[in-house]
Amino acid sequence: MKTLVFLLEEPSAREMLKALLPRILKSERVDPRFVVFQGKQDLEKNVFRRISGWRSPETSFLIVRDQDSEDCRELKKRLLEACPVASMPNVIVRIACRELESFYLGDLKAIEEGLGIRGLSRRQESRKFRCPDVLVRPSAELDRITKGKYQKISGSRAISPHLSLSGNRSESFNALIQGIRKLVGEENP
């Protein structure tokens, strides 16, 4: 059995992945595990210790962190440099462009269905939502269009089961899905 360990900055990312993984993982021989840190500093400070201390064979790691206002390439480089060198082939870093909420804004139909808000999906072709990864504060935008109905954890639980695995307008979401498939050897959906 292969173990896939997700090192996450926040609980809402765990809730999203718990809903997505059964739809992504075709093999029952993958055991997903979640290590949720208390924010980005805690994740960065402890990533080396967590990976180097993992003793199960056949383990891969996927680090997920928000970009916020940092340079994406520099952030990814810093996270990879924090990993033990011996584990590098089994470690992938995925950055949510600006924030996790950009994943949801990339699929307004999922928000509509998950939160029971009518009429959002027709706005997907508007300039703002064609490329949600460029939004400076996706969480604020999500709060605005849901009129406060979106809350990080409960919103992630509600929206994630409806996220399309293909056609999401968030390139960082698509990179996350591809990264998961690569680590478990299911690259072709």
Secondary structure, DSSP 8 states (H G I E B T S, - for coil): -EEEEEEESSHHHHHHHHHHHHHH---TTEEEEEEE-SSHHHHHHHHHHHHHT---SSEEEEEEEE-TTS-HHHHHHHHHHTS-GGGGGGEEEEEESS-THHHHHT-HHHHHHHHT-TT-GGGTTSHHHHSGGG-S-HHHHHHHHTTT---HHHHHHHHGGG--SSS-S-HHHHHHHHHHHHHHT----
